[in-house]
C-alpha cells in the first residue's frame, strides 16, 4: 500500500505566521525556565571542562590513564566521535539541500548547527590531547624562521587541515543558511524596539541593542532579488563542498588508524565504516536535538510527522549499512586475515573491552531496526532515544577500535591493560558541556528552524490587502532623492511592476526586495544568468593545486627527509589534505563572491528608508527604482506604477526615498 | 691587608671539616677566635661598633646589615658566584672531553673491573674494564647503578653522635680516651664486625689492629659461609671452586647460580656464554641441566630445567654420586628422577669433561656432595679449579657475635660497612642484643638501621671517592681509585681501621694502599712505575689466586630426615641483591628478571600451590615459620617447585625518610642463622587482603601458533637454520630508500644473540645511566608508564609448572621502513642517512602517533614531568651529551647516537676516515656481561655485526610486517627435540 506522504507543513500556515512562530522563540523566548535549567546544566559541564583543561595543561596529559601502549584512548575516541557527528549532520543537511528536498527546512538548520558545534568540540581535541598543546600550530604549514615544514605524509597533518577546512565550511554553510533569517530577526527586533521607544519602556535600550546586534550579524541583508540569487547559489555550492569534505575528513580520520600496520586498524573497509558510522551518529544526534527543540518550543506545526518519518528511514538505512560493515569486517578477517588480525577481532569480542564492542555493535545496528514499524517512525520519543543510542554506539565503536588494538598488538610482552579513567571522562563530559551550552545559546538567540526554507512551502501573498495606492506626501520634497519605492503583496505583482518599468532601465536602477527567493523578479531584472560557480571552481582548484604543489615542493625538494622508507614523491599521501584544502579555498571564494557581488556587508542603505521595509523580511515585496540623477523620472515612475491594474502590479504604496 | 693570614686560618677551619660544611652565614662560623681576630683586622670599625652598641651605632649597624643582607641574597645558593675556568689546566682534563679511570666495583666484598667515565671532573658512567682478567668488560646492575649511589642524596653526609650532627674532630677526641682503655685491656671486650673482607690493604690494616688489641674479636657477616663450609667438609679446608666452562661438555647446576646476580655473575656468565659459542662453532650444544627450587637466571637459561624442592636436591646429588661411584643410574618415574637420569646420562658420557655446580644458597651438605660427585666423575682439576678464598679468613660469624653480645662480653662494637640490624637473620634479634653493648660505632655509606642504633655513626666514602683495593672471585686484585673528591667528608674503611689502631689522626688512604703493595726493598721509582701502570689498567697483573690441589677427605654426610610442610627458600633479590643499595631508585625500578615486578618483593608461589590455596597475583599472604612471620603479596611464578615459597631479601627497610622505607617485606625476619637460605615446616596463610604489585610485563605466555614462533625462535645446533633466509623481505610497493644509494656513510645496525642473553638487566641499567632516563615511581609504572628504552621481554613456553623461559631484549628496531615516522606530523621522528630512526625532542609536540603505530611498542612518552624535581645532586649524574626530556615529549632508544656522533667527530678530525669497527659501542652492548649485543656498521661486510647478521640464526622480529628492522636477533639454542 502506497501511502500519501504526510504534508511537510501544516495547512493554514503562511509566511508571516511562519516567521512569527520562529522569531518569537528568540525574541519572546516562551520556554524560559526550561531553557535556564538546561543551560545551568550545560554551564556546569562547561565549568568542568574549564577545570579539566586547566589541570590538563598544568599537569600534562598524564592525568588521563593513557599508558605506554594505549597512547590513544578516550582523547582520540572523543575526537573521532565528535568529528563523526559533525560529518554526519553536515552530510544530511548538504545532501538534502543538493537534492532540493522541499521539506528540509526544519531539519537543515539543526543539522548545520550540530555540524558546526560538533566541529568546534572536535577541533579542541587534536590540540588538548598533545603532550605540548601550546605548540599545536607546528602541525600546520606556516612560515617560520627555521624553514621547517610539517610532514605531509602524516594522516595527523591531514587531520589538522581537515578540521580547519571543516570548521570553515561548516561555519560558512551555517551562516549562509542563516543570513536571511537573521535579517528577519533584525527587522522584527527593530519593530519591537520601535514599539518600545514609543511606549517609553525601560527595556528599550536592550531591545535596541539586540536589534543592532542582529543588524550587524545580518551584515546589511536586504532581501534583494540579487542577494537571494547569489545566496542560493552559494548555499548549494558550499553544501556540495561540504559533502565532498565529509568524505575527505572521514578518510583522513580513518587513515589515521589505517595508515599503520597495526592489527584491526589496517583495513580497507575502514574509511567506509567510519563514514557510515559518522553519518549514522550525526543523524542520531540531529534527530535527538530536533525532537528536543520541537518538544520544548512546540514546533510540531513546522517539524511534522513527515520529517520524523524521513529521519527514521535514514537511520534504518544507515543502521543496516553499519551491520553490513561489521559483518563484512568479521567475515573478511576470519576468512583472510592474519593471526594478529584474528586475535584482535577475538579480543574485541571477548577481551577486557568486550563491553565496548558489544555496545558498538548493538548500539549501532539494533536500535534503528525499530523503524521498520511506522508507529515508531512517527514517535518523537523513540526517534530521540534511538538517535542517542546510535550516537553512544558510535562512541563505543571508536573506543573499541582504538583500545583493543593498542592494549595488545603483536608482541604479548607489550600488552598493557587500560581502564577508563575519571579525568578522561571529565574531559569528554566537558566537551559535551561546551556543545550543549553553545546549542542552547543558539536556540535561544538564533532561529532554530529555517524560516526561509519553510516559507518556500507557503503560498506567497495570500493575504494581500486591497488598498488603494496611497501617495504619501513626502515631508522633504526638496531633499535629494535616492529613488522611488513601492510595495506589493506578492512577487508576481512585483515582477509585473518591474516589467512595466523596464523601459526606463537605462535611466534608473531597478531592484526588488522580498522575504523569499524571487526567480520571476530576477527574470524581470534580467539577472537570471548570473552564476558564482566559476568563482567556487576557480577557488577550489587553485587552492587544491597550490596545496598539492606545496606538499610536493616541501616533501620532494625543499625539505627532503627519509620518512618510513617512502619515496620522496609520495603523491597519494598528498591527495587527502589537498582535497580538504580545495574545499576550504572554494568555500572562501564563494564567500568572497557572495559579499562582493552583493556589495555586502553594508549596514546602512537607502532602501532601509522605504516605509514599511521591515516587512520585506516578513511577507511584503518592494520595488526600488534608484534614480541616476535628480531628473523627472520620479514622477514618471509614480505615474506608471499607479497606472497598473489592480492585481497586475499596482503597488500597495508608493514612496519617494531621500538619499 | 693585615687580615689575610687570619682569613686563611678561617678558611682552613672551614675546609678542615670541623666547621659546618655548608654554612648559611658567617654567624655560623663566627664563634671562633680566628674569626673575631679577622673581623678586627679587616673591619676595625665593626669591632668598635660591636663592642659598644650605642643607639646610633646600633641603628647604623642595623641599616648596614639590612643593606648587606640584600647583597648577600644575590649570591649563588652553593656559595659559588662564578664558574671560573682553569688558569692552569690540570693534566689530562680537557673541558667537555670524557676521561676514563680504571677502578673496581664492589659486590658483596668482591671486585669487578670497571672504567669510570668522567667529564669535567664528574664521574658519569660506569663501563666494564675489558682488560680485567675476571670481569672482562661486562658489568652487573649494581656496578652500573653505583654511579647513582655516588650522587645519592640519601647517603650519610655527616658524623653523628647519638643521632645528632657531630664532627670527625669530636669523634677523634672521644676515641682518644677510649682507645687508651682498649689498649690497656689488650682489646678485651672490643668487637669488630665487618662484611666479607677481600681487600688486601684492609686486611693488612686489620692485622695491625688485631696486633694492637690482641684480645679484640673480629666477626664478619659473610654470605658465602655455606660454600666454604661445604668445601671444608669435602676437602678439609675452605676453597672457592671456579668452573672452567670452556673445557666442559656438559653442565649440571644443582641450585646453581653462576648466571644469577652475585659477585661471580659477570665473570662466570661471560665464560659460560663464550663456552656455549665455542661449542656451537663445533656444531654441538653445551647443555645446561638445572634443578632448583625457584627459578633464577641460571635455571631459566637451562636447556633442561627441573623445579624441585630444595630439600630434595641432596637426594638427587646422592643418587648421582652413588651412580658415579659405580652404582646404578638414578631411578624412578617422577619428574625429578627422570631429570636426574638425563643429567646423569649427560655427565657420565662426559667424565672429566662435565661440571656439577651448586650456588650460594645451596646447603653445605649439597656443596659437599657436589664436590664428591665432581671428584668421582674426574672433573676435579679438569673442568674445575679450586682457589683459596678471596675472603680474609679468621673472622667469627654473626651468630658468634650475637652470642658474645648476649653474654655481655662486648663492651664496644665497631660495625664497619655493614648493617647487621637489618640483614642479620631475624632469629638472632640483633637489635635487641645490640642494646647490651655500651659503645656502638657504626661506619657506613648510609645512616641505616644499624646507624640508628649506634652511638657514633661515621660516613664512609663511596668507592668512587676512595682509594683502595679489592679481590675478585678468582683472587685478582683490582685497584680502586677516586674519580672525584669526597662529597660528604667520608673516609675509607682502611683509614678508620688505621685510626683505631693508632688513634693519632687521619691516615692517608693512598699511603696505606701504596704501603700494602710496596715490595720489600723495592726501588721507589720502580714501585711508582709499577703502581701507576696498575692504576692505569685497574688491577695488579697476575694476581689471580693459583689453583690449589685438594683431595677429598671423609665421607658425605648421612641424609637428614626429610622435613614436611611448606618449604621456604630465601634468595637475594633479583635487582637489589641484599638491600644494601635499596635507596637507589634505578635498582628499585628495574624490573625483576622473571616477575618484572618493580619497587617491592613478592612471595613467589608455584602455580600448583596457588591453585590449591586459591591464590591470585597480589593476594597478601602471611608466611609463618619458627614463631615469626612475614606478609607479602603472592606472585604465581611458573617454574617454581610445587611446595616451595620463595622470599627475596633486600626489602622491608626501615630508615626514616629514605627511598627504600616501607617497600616490600623484610624476609630476613624469618631467617635463622643455621640454615640461612632455607626453612621447612612453614605455613602459608591468606590474609584476605590484596595489593597488586606494579609490573612492567602483563603477559608472558607465547601464543602457541605461527605468531609465537615468529617472536622467539630457537635453533637446534646442526639443525635447519631458524633464521630468515637471505633476501627474506616481503615485496614492497616502494623503491629502496634513496639515501642508501647516495651515501656511503655507515649504516648502523644491531644483532642480539638470544642464546647469550641471560636476562641479567645490566643493559637496562646501563641505558638508564647513559641516556638520562628518569625514574617514574611505582604508581606510574602501575599505570603502564615505565620509561626504560630497552626492555627485556620474558616469555614462557610450555607447561607452567616447568616452562622453558626465553629472554628477549627489545629496544628500538630502527626499522628501515619505520611505521612511526609516517605518523608524525611534525617530522619529530625521521630517518637519517646512517639508518638511524631519530627522535627530535624539541620538535616533538606529543601526538603519540609514533608509538601507536609502532608494532614493537618501544617508544616511551613523558606523560608527566618525570625529569623535573630531581635533587640537584642527582642531576649531576646526568650525561651532558644527552638531552633531558621535557614533559609531553616522546623518547626512545637512539642506538646511543651521542656515541656515534663522538666517533663521527673523531673520524672528521682524521679526514673523514671510516669509523673503525668496534669504535662505537652502545651502552647496553658495553654493559652486557655475555657480549650478547653486537653493534656496528651493517654496510661493512667485515664488521662484527655483519658477521652476526649472516649467522643462519639471524631473524627479524615481526619481519613479516616489512618494517625491515635494523635490530635483529640470533635464535637461542635448544637441544634436539625441543625446537619450536
HADDOCK unambig.tbl for C-alpha pairs under 7 A between the chains (distance, minus, plus):
assign (segid A and resid 59 and name CA) (segid B and resid 864 and name CA) 6.55 0.50 0.50
assign (segid A and resid 60 and name CA) (segid B and resid 863 and name CA) 6.19 0.50 0.50
assign (segid A and resid 60 and name CA) (segid B and resid 864 and name CA) 5.40 0.50 0.50
assign (segid A and resid 60 and name CA) (segid B and resid 888 and name CA) 6.77 0.50 0.50
assign (segid A and resid 61 and name CA) (segid B and resid 863 and name CA) 5.68 0.50 0.50
assign (segid A and resid 62 and name CA) (segid B and resid 863 and name CA) 4.25 0.50 0.50
assign (segid A and resid 62 and name CA) (segid B and resid 864 and name CA) 5.25 0.50 0.50
assign (segid A and resid 65 and name CA) (segid B and resid 783 and name CA) 6.78 0.50 0.50
assign (segid A and resid 67 and name CA) (segid B and resid 783 and name CA) 6.37 0.50 0.50
assign (segid A and resid 67 and name CA) (segid B and resid 784 and name CA) 5.01 0.50 0.50
assign (segid A and resid 67 and name CA) (segid B and resid 785 and name CA) 5.38 0.50 0.50
assign (segid A and resid 68 and name CA) (segid B and resid 784 and name CA) 5.81 0.50 0.50
assign (segid A and resid 68 and name CA) (segid B and resid 785 and name CA) 5.28 0.50 0.50
assign (segid A and resid 68 and name CA) (segid B and resid 860 and name CA) 6.03 0.50 0.50
assign (segid A and resid 68 and name CA) (segid B and resid 861 and name CA) 6.66 0.50 0.50
assign (segid A and resid 69 and name CA) (segid B and resid 857 and name CA) 6.34 0.50 0.50
assign (segid A and resid 71 and name CA) (segid B and resid 848 and name CA) 6.16 0.50 0.50
assign (segid A and resid 71 and name CA) (segid B and resid 852 and name CA) 6.21 0.50 0.50
assign (segid A and resid 130 and name CA) (segid B and resid 845 and name CA) 6.21 0.50 0.50
assign (segid A and resid 130 and name CA) (segid B and resid 846 and name CA) 4.94 0.50 0.50
assign (segid A and resid 130 and name CA) (segid B and resid 847 and name CA) 5.04 0.50 0.50
assign (segid A and resid 131 and name CA) (segid B and resid 845 and name CA) 5.82 0.50 0.50
assign (segid A and resid 131 and name CA) (segid B and resid 846 and name CA) 4.01 0.50 0.50
assign (segid A and resid 131 and name CA) (segid B and resid 847 and name CA) 6.49 0.50 0.50
assign (segid A and resid 131 and name CA) (segid B and resid 887 and name CA) 6.95 0.50 0.50
assign (segid A and resid 131 and name CA) (segid B and resid 888 and name CA) 3.50 0.50 0.50
assign (segid A and resid 131 and name CA) (segid B and resid 889 and name CA) 6.18 0.50 0.50
assign (segid A and resid 132 and name CA) (segid B and resid 845 and name CA) 5.05 0.50 0.50
assign (segid A and resid 132 and name CA) (segid B and resid 846 and name CA) 5.93 0.50 0.50
assign (segid A and resid 132 and name CA) (segid B and resid 888 and name CA) 5.21 0.50 0.50
assign (segid A and resid 135 and name CA) (segid B and resid 845 and name CA) 6.20 0.50 0.50
assign (segid A and resid 138 and name CA) (segid B and resid 826 and name CA) 6.53 0.50 0.50
assign (segid A and resid 139 and name CA) (segid B and resid 825 and name CA) 5.92 0.50 0.50
assign (segid A and resid 139 and name CA) (segid B and resid 826 and name CA) 5.90 0.50 0.50
assign (segid A and resid 150 and name CA) (segid B and resid 825 and name CA) 5.78 0.50 0.50
assign (segid A and resid 150 and name CA) (segid B and resid 826 and name CA) 4.60 0.50 0.50
assign (segid A and resid 150 and name CA) (segid B and resid 827 and name CA) 6.39 0.50 0.50
assign (segid A and resid 151 and name CA) (segid B and resid 824 and name CA) 6.91 0.50 0.50
assign (segid A and resid 151 and name CA) (segid B and resid 825 and name CA) 4.82 0.50 0.50
assign (segid A and resid 151 and name CA) (segid B and resid 826 and name CA) 5.37 0.50 0.50
assign (segid A and resid 151 and name CA) (segid B and resid 827 and name CA) 5.53 0.50 0.50
assign (segid A and resid 152 and name CA) (segid B and resid 825 and name CA) 6.91 0.50 0.50
assign (segid A and resid 153 and name CA) (segid B and resid 822 and name CA) 6.31 0.50 0.50
assign (segid A and resid 154 and name CA) (segid B and resid 822 and name CA) 5.51 0.50 0.50
assign (segid A and resid 154 and name CA) (segid B and resid 823 and name CA) 4.73 0.50 0.50
assign (segid A and resid 154 and name CA) (segid B and resid 824 and name CA) 5.84 0.50 0.50
assign (segid A and resid 154 and name CA) (segid B and resid 825 and name CA) 5.09 0.50 0.50
assign (segid A and resid 155 and name CA) (segid B and resid 823 and name CA) 6.41 0.50 0.50
assign (segid A and resid 156 and name CA) (segid B and resid 823 and name CA) 6.76 0.50 0.50
assign (segid A and resid 156 and name CA) (segid B and resid 825 and name CA) 5.63 0.50 0.50
assign (segid A and resid 157 and name CA) (segid B and resid 825 and name CA) 5.15 0.50 0.50
assign (segid A and resid 260 and name CA) (segid B and resid 819 and name CA) 6.34 0.50 0.50
assign (segid A and resid 260 and name CA) (segid B and resid 853 and name CA) 5.26 0.50 0.50
assign (segid A and resid 261 and name CA) (segid B and resid 853 and name CA) 6.76 0.50 0.50
assign (segid A and resid 262 and name CA) (segid B and resid 853 and name CA) 6.55 0.50 0.50
assign (segid A and resid 262 and name CA) (segid B and resid 855 and name CA) 6.53 0.50 0.50
assign (segid A and resid 339 and name CA) (segid B and resid 707 and name CA) 6.68 0.50 0.50
assign (segid A and resid 406 and name CA) (segid B and resid 852 and name CA) 6.82 0.50 0.50
assign (segid A and resid 409 and name CA) (segid B and resid 855 and name CA) 6.86 0.50 0.50
assign (segid A and resid 410 and name CA) (segid B and resid 855 and name CA) 6.32 0.50 0.50
assign (segid A and resid 411 and name CA) (segid B and resid 856 and name CA) 6.74 0.50 0.50
assign (segid A and resid 412 and name CA) (segid B and resid 699 and name CA) 5.80 0.50 0.50
assign (segid A and resid 412 and name CA) (segid B and resid 700 and name CA) 6.63 0.50 0.50
assign (segid A and resid 412 and name CA) (segid B and resid 702 and name CA) 6.91 0.50 0.50
assign (segid A and resid 413 and name CA) (segid B and resid 697 and name CA) 5.83 0.50 0.50
assign (segid A and resid 413 and name CA) (segid B and resid 698 and name CA) 6.85 0.50 0.50
assign (segid A and resid 413 and name CA) (segid B and resid 699 and name CA) 5.67 0.50 0.50
assign (segid A and resid 413 and name CA) (segid B and resid 700 and name CA) 6.21 0.50 0.50
assign (segid A and resid 413 and name CA) (segid B and resid 793 and name CA) 5.99 0.50 0.50
assign (segid A and resid 414 and name CA) (segid B and resid 697 and name CA) 6.97 0.50 0.50
assign (segid A and resid 414 and name CA) (segid B and resid 857 and name CA) 6.30 0.50 0.50
assign (segid A and resid 415 and name CA) (segid B and resid 698 and name CA) 6.14 0.50 0.50
assign (segid A and resid 415 and name CA) (segid B and resid 699 and name CA) 6.45 0.50 0.50
assign (segid A and resid 416 and name CA) (segid B and resid 698 and name CA) 6.38 0.50 0.50
assign (segid A and resid 416 and name CA) (segid B and resid 784 and name CA) 6.40 0.50 0.50
assign (segid A and resid 561 and name CA) (segid B and resid 830 and name CA) 6.97 0.50 0.50
assign (segid A and resid 561 and name CA) (segid B and resid 831 and name CA) 6.91 0.50 0.50
assign (segid A and resid 562 and name CA) (segid B and resid 830 and name CA) 6.34 0.50 0.50
assign (segid A and resid 562 and name CA) (segid B and resid 831 and name CA) 5.13 0.50 0.50
assign (segid A and resid 562 and name CA) (segid B and resid 832 and name CA) 6.80 0.50 0.50
assign (segid A and resid 563 and name CA) (segid B and resid 821 and name CA) 5.45 0.50 0.50
assign (segid A and resid 563 and name CA) (segid B and resid 822 and name CA) 6.02 0.50 0.50
assign (segid A and resid 563 and name CA) (segid B and resid 830 and name CA) 5.45 0.50 0.50
assign (segid A and resid 563 and name CA) (segid B and resid 831 and name CA) 6.06 0.50 0.50
assign (segid A and resid 564 and name CA) (segid B and resid 816 and name CA) 6.80 0.50 0.50
assign (segid A and resid 564 and name CA) (segid B and resid 817 and name CA) 4.36 0.50 0.50
assign (segid A and resid 564 and name CA) (segid B and resid 818 and name CA) 4.35 0.50 0.50
assign (segid A and resid 564 and name CA) (segid B and resid 819 and name CA) 5.74 0.50 0.50
assign (segid A and resid 564 and name CA) (segid B and resid 821 and name CA) 5.15 0.50 0.50
assign (segid A and resid 564 and name CA) (segid B and resid 822 and name CA) 5.42 0.50 0.50
assign (segid A and resid 565 and name CA) (segid B and resid 737 and name CA) 5.44 0.50 0.50
assign (segid A and resid 565 and name CA) (segid B and resid 816 and name CA) 5.98 0.50 0.50
assign (segid A and resid 565 and name CA) (segid B and resid 817 and name CA) 4.34 0.50 0.50
assign (segid A and resid 565 and name CA) (segid B and resid 818 and name CA) 6.79 0.50 0.50
assign (segid A and resid 566 and name CA) (segid B and resid 734 and name CA) 6.35 0.50 0.50
assign (segid A and resid 566 and name CA) (segid B and resid 737 and name CA) 6.89 0.50 0.50
assign (segid A and resid 567 and name CA) (segid B and resid 734 and name CA) 6.65 0.50 0.50
assign (segid A and resid 567 and name CA) (segid B and resid 735 and name CA) 6.82 0.50 0.50
assign (segid A and resid 567 and name CA) (segid B and resid 737 and name CA) 6.63 0.50 0.50
